[in-house]
């Protein structure tokens, strides 16, 4: 699924700028104009990163940061503020902000800071920011997929499925688990279509997959880096469990 970023800023033009800039990079955006709205959103949604303005109308930004750290100790927070005094920066960083960007800001620089913060979060969870197996590489922060060094363009939904498989590499995910993870139709045929499309783009021989494997009657498994290469599907008429046969 796309990383979800909560933007906490009381200035509509800033929120609009961030919404446009972040959406083009594949991020999903939620917005809060004050601390109360931000806390409500944090209580109802899974958030991957926060962009926090310190000049909020209903609460001191540093106090909100302290509250966020108390309830979400591992959630990356990048402060975006017009305050450039050293004391304010030091206080924010001491309270647990991952980074501090001063307004006015360049979108390219902000995006780089966000990628760094997300990388640190993945590392803290024990997840590899870049996944490699058999010529396939998936950069979970930059959302870049390559096969033998050449970038492969995936649709947002194809990437969502691949990301879930990467995060559970080596483990069998049932059809229901996969569809629930990306919030799609419960019809297994829908999933088969996307797996077929991914194999067309990622496998050297889509009919004999070595990376995106089918666990017959159960679901799918993405080969982990330390797995033995898949030997390919069995002869016609054979489909034992765990075979890797294409649907």
Secondary structure by P-SEA (a helix, b strand, c coil): ccbbbbbbcccaaaaaaaaaaaaaabbbbbbbccaaaaaaaaacccccccccccccccccaaaaaaaaaaccccbbbbbbcccccaaaaaaaaaacccccccccccaaaaaaaaaaaaaaaaaaaccccccccccccccccccccccccbbbbbcaaaaaaaaaaaaaccccccaaaaaaaacccccaaaaaaaaaaaaaccccccccccccccccccccccccccccccccccccccccccccccc
